[in-house]
Amino acid sequence: MQTDVAISIEHLTKVFRVPLERTTSLKQLAARGFRPAGSRRLEALQDVSIEITRGEFFSVIGPNGSGKSTLLKIMAGIYRPTSGRVSVTGLLSPFIELGVGFNAELTARENVFLSGAILGLSRSLVAERFDDIVRFSELSDFMDQKLKNYSSGMLVRLAFAVAIQAHADILLVDEVLAVGDASFQEKCFDVFRRFKKEGRTIIFVSHDMGSIQEFSDRVLILNHGRPRGIYSPAGAAVEYSRLNEEHANRLLSDSKAAPTSATSSRPRIVSVEMLDGNGQTTHAIQRGQSATIRLKIANPQREPVNAGVAIYRDDGLHCFGTNTVISHAAVPTDAETVLLLDYQCMDLQHGTYWLTVGLFGGRLGTVYEMLERLYSFHIGQSDAYEGVVYMHHQWRTPDQPPQLAH
């Protein structure tokens, strides 16, 4: 009897024992009297129950350390659950750590056959599809190079091109495409679209809310190993923004917790938010729209202060940074100050980004507060331009006058 459920998870809990000290030599072990090292309990997943139907594109999102990768590894059979039940119906292919099993001392050509064998493909089938693998990976000029000379992006290209040859009903995808460039990522998403049309089930972990909203049927949000809920893609974007706001508020409150007499009078950041063109708080804007960062600063002693804001993409790329010193902007020395940082045209490409906010003294060498990954926002785009930022440009012939294109 065929069921519509591809993966069923009931009351899943996963606990790790994390050593309190690391022993790397026999001498250290002897000094401890050969007693086992103490450990602490880390509950990576707590009472997770979900059902994923056949042909569904099911996404999992959450902050770093929320248990997303652990959940996929349990689905793949890499980890065993501490308690609970996992049932998988159909052949499963994990795209969790692409390139596992590659031999760095062998050439890419040799590794294609090695990886194919690990995936259960016959040598004749790999040989039959070899040209397709090379074409998809776009590595035809590098197939006879050893993998130890490959970049991480090249390794992902090769591994993904081989992995999609497996005849799997269920695919587990865990951020493996984050190191690929935009054009290759789009090729991979085309594969996912094709797989979805073929009725395959895809479980997708990512921080990219643009991809989550475009492809997902449903979205699970994990936080500290616990399910926050299962949402529609639009509902997940709203709830994830709310979760990030909670994270930002917690950072701000932690920075003010238990002030000492020495720190209670120091300048501090009270609140940070992004406003859209209508002055409303937002976590999502379209590329090219205006946005304003609103900082509220408390300065009881009315000391000279400067503020800085940096934008980081979710993978850690530093996209832009500014501060009131290099911008020659005077900050009032009031007991409470509101600063507005206007971006007339936010030309970053689609993706998830974070604000890091700093508060400094009259000279940047004095740091009062530095709050990293304080506020998240997503940028959407409706075209196929690639890269980190959109560069206003125009294609023309010599007889055409230059005119800035948007």
N, C-alpha and C positions, 0 to 999 in steps of 0.2 A: 504493500500500500504506500503510495507516494504522498509525502506531506509537503505543505507549502512552507514549512519552517526549515530554513537552511541551518541556522545556529540557534540553539536554545541554551540559555544560561540561567541557572536557578541558585539564588542565595550564595553567590561566589565570594569567597574571602581568600586573600593571599597574604600570608605573613612571612616576612624575612627576619632572620636573626642577624643583626649587624654587630660585628665584633667591636668591643670598646677599645681594643688595642691590637695593633698588627704585629705579628711575629714573623720575622723574615730569616731567622737563623736558629740553629740548634743551641747556640750560646744563650740567646734570649729566652728560649724555651726552658733551658736548664736553670737560668737565673730565676725563673718563675716557679721552679720546683716541678716542672712538667704538668702543672695544673692547666686545665683549659682556660682560655681567655674568656673574660666576661663578655656579655653581649646585651644589646638592647633589642626590643621588639619593634619592628617597623611593619605596620599594617598598610600594605600598598593598595589593597582593594578590600572594601567592606560591604558585604551583603549586596552584591550587584545581581540584578535579575533583568534579563532582556530576551526578547525573541526577534530574530531577524529573518524576514521572509525571503523566499527565492526571488532573484532578480532585483533585489532592493539595493540601492546605493545608501549605505548606512554610515554616517560619519561620527567620529568621536573627537570631542574637543575638550580643552581644559588647560589650566596653568601647568607650567613645568612641575613635574613631580606629582601629578594628580593621579597617575596610574594608567595612563592611556597605553603606553607600550607594554606594560605588564599584562594588561587585558588581552592585547593582540597575541602576545607570546603564549598565553594560556590557551587561547583559541587554536593556535598553531601546534600546541602540544610540546612547546619548548619548556614551559614551566608546568608543574602540576599544582592544582589548587590546594590550599590548606583545607578548605571545606567547600561544599557546594558541588554543583553538577554542571558539566558542559557537554552538550550533545551536538555533533556536527553531522549533517546529512549531505554527502557529496564529496568530491575530490577537492582538496584545499591546497592552494599555492600561496605561501607567505612571501610578500615583497617587503620583508621587515629589515633585513640586513643584506642588501644586494651585494653579491660578490663573495659571500661566505663560501669557502671551498676553492676560491681562485688561488693559483700558485704564482707568486710574484716573479719567480725565476723562469716561468714558461712564457711563451709568446701569447699574444691575444688570440691568435688562431688556435693554438693548442688548448687554451683555456675555454674556448667556445665548446669544444668537444668534451672537455672535462666537466664543465658546468652542466652541459646537456645530459651527461650520464648521471650526474647527481640528481637532476630533475626527473630522471626515469625515461629520457628520450634515447632511442636507439641511435647508434652511430650513423646508420644510413639515413635516418630522418634528419639528423643535424646536418649531414652533408647536403641533403636535398634543400634544406632551408638556409644554408650558410650564406648565400648571396643576399637573401632577405634580411638576415641578421646584420650583416655588414652595412647594407643600405640603410637600415633603420638607425643603426648606431652612428652613422656618418664618420666611421673611423677607417675607411678603406686604405688610407695612406699609412696607417699605424698598426695593421694587423700582424706584422712580423716583428714588432717591438715587444720586449719583455714588459710585463705589467708593472714591474717596479719603477718603470719610467713613465707610467701613466699618472695623470692628475686625478683627483677624486671625481671630478666631473666626467672624465673619460671612462673611469671604472663604472660609474653609474650607467652611462650610455650602453656600455658593452653588457653589463649584467642585466639591465632591463630588457635589452633586445633579445637576449637568450631566454630570460625568464618568461616572457609572454608567449613563448612557443609551447609551454606546458599546457596540457588539456585539463584545465581546472574549472570546477563549477563555482568555487568561492575564492576570491582574491583578498588578501590582507595587505594593506598598503600603509606603511608607517613612515611618513616624512622622507621617504627614500629619494624623492625628486628635488629636495630642497637645494642641492648643490648643482642641479642642471640649469642651463640658461633658459630664458623664456621660450624660445622657439622649440627647444627639445621638450620642455614641460608641456607645451601645447600638443606636440605629437603624442606624448604619453596620454594626455587627457582624451585625445581622439581615439586611442586604443580603449580607454575606459568606456567611452561612449559606445564604441562598437561592442564591447563585452556586455554592456548593459542591454543593448538591443538584442543580443543573443540570449538574454535571460540569465546571465551570470550574476552572481551576488558579489558586491564589493563593499568591504569594510575599510574605511578611509580615516586615517589620523592625520591631522594637519593643524597648523596655526593660521593658515591663510583663509580668512573668512570669505574672501571672494570666491575661492574654489568651493568652499563648503556650501555657500548659498547657491552656486550655479548647478552643482551636481547632485546634492543630497536629496533623498526622499525624507529621511528623518535624521535627527542629530541628538546624540547622547552627550550631555555635559557632565564631566567628572570633576570633583573638587576634593582634594585630600583623600582620594580613594573612594569617595562616596558618590553615588549618582545624585546629581542635582535635579535631573529630570530628562525626559525625551521630548524634543520639540520639533516643530516644523523649521525649515531653514531660516525663515524670517524671525520666528519666535526665538530661535537659538541665538541669533545675532543680538536681539534685545537683551536676553538673559545673560549672555556672555559679557555684554557691556556692563550690565548691572553687577556681575561678579567682579569685573575689573575695577569698577567704582568702589566696591567694598574693599578690594585690595589696596587701592589708592588711599582710601580713608583710613584703613588700618595702618598703612605706612606713616601717614601724617600723625595719627594718634600715638603710634609707637614712638615717633620722634619727639613727642611732647610728654610722654609718660614719665611720671616720677621726677619732675624737674628738681634740680638742686638749686641752691641759692646762687651758684655761679652761672647756671644755664638758664634760669627762669627769666632773666632779663635780656637774654640774647635775642637778636632778630631771628624770626622763624617764619616758615611758610605755613599759612593757615589753610589755604585751599587752592586747587588748580582745576580748571575746566576748559574745555574747548567749546567755542560758540560758532554756530553756523552764520550765514549771511543775514539771518533774521534775529540774531542775538539769542538763539536758543541753544541750550547745552546739547552737544552731539558727540557721538563716537563714530560717525560715518559721514563722509562727504565724497562727492565726485571729483575726480581729477579736474583741475582748472577752476574750481570754485574757491571763493575766499574763505578764510577761517581766522578766528581770533583766539589766542590763548589768554585766559584771565587768571592772573596771580593775585592772591590776597596775602599781604605780608604784615606781620605784627612786629613792631620795632619800639618796645617800651622805652628804651634809653635814647631813642631818636639818633642812632648812630648812622654814619654814612654807610650805605649798602649798595650793592649791585646784584643784579639777577641774571641768570643765564638759562637758556632752554636749548636742548639738543633733541633731534629726532633720530631715532634708530629704527631700522626695519627689524621685523621679528627675528630674522636670522643673525642679528647683531651688527649689520652694516650701518655705520655712522653716515647718515644722509645729509644732515645739515645741523649747524650749531651757531648760535648767536648769543651775545650778552650785551648788557647796557654799556660796557666799557668800549668795546670795538664799534658799537653803533652810536657812540657819543650821545647817549640818552641819559639825562639827569633823573635820578630817583629821589622823590621828595623824602625828607627826613621827618615824616609824620609818625605818630604812634601806630597808626594803621594806614596802610597804603594799598591801593589797587593798581596794578600795572596791566596794561593791555598790549599784547604782541600781535600785530596784524600781519597776516600773510595774504597779500592781495590776490595771489594766484597759486594755489597749492598744486604744483605740477609733478608731484611724485606719482609714479605708476601704481597700478592696483596692488594691494597687499595690506598686511597688518603692520602697524607702526606703534612705537612707544615714545612717550616724552620722558626725558630725564631733566629734572629741574634742580638748579643750584642757587644758593643764596650766599653771597660773598660780602666781605668788608669793603672799605673804600679802595683797597687793593685786592686783586684777585687771589693773592696768596693767603688771605684769611678766609677760610671756608666755614660758614655757619651751618649750612645744611647742603647735602647732596643726595637727592632722592631719585634712585634709578628705577626705570620701568614703572613710573608712577601713574601714567595715564595712557590707555591704549585707544587707538582709533583705526578705522579701516578706510581705505581709499578705493573707490570703484572707478572703472573706466568702461567705455562702450565701444572702443575700437581695438585694433590689433597691434598698436605700436608696442615696441619692446624696450627693455632697458630699465634703468633706475628712475630716470626722470624724463618727462616729455620736453623735447627741445623744439620751440617754435621754428618752423622751417617752411621752405617753399622750393619745389622743383620747377625749373623754367628753362627755356631756351634763351640764347643771347639776345634775341630780338624782343623778349618780353621784359617789362619793367619789374623790378623787385617789389614784392608785396608780401608782407608777413602773413603766413598762413596759420590757421588755428585748427 
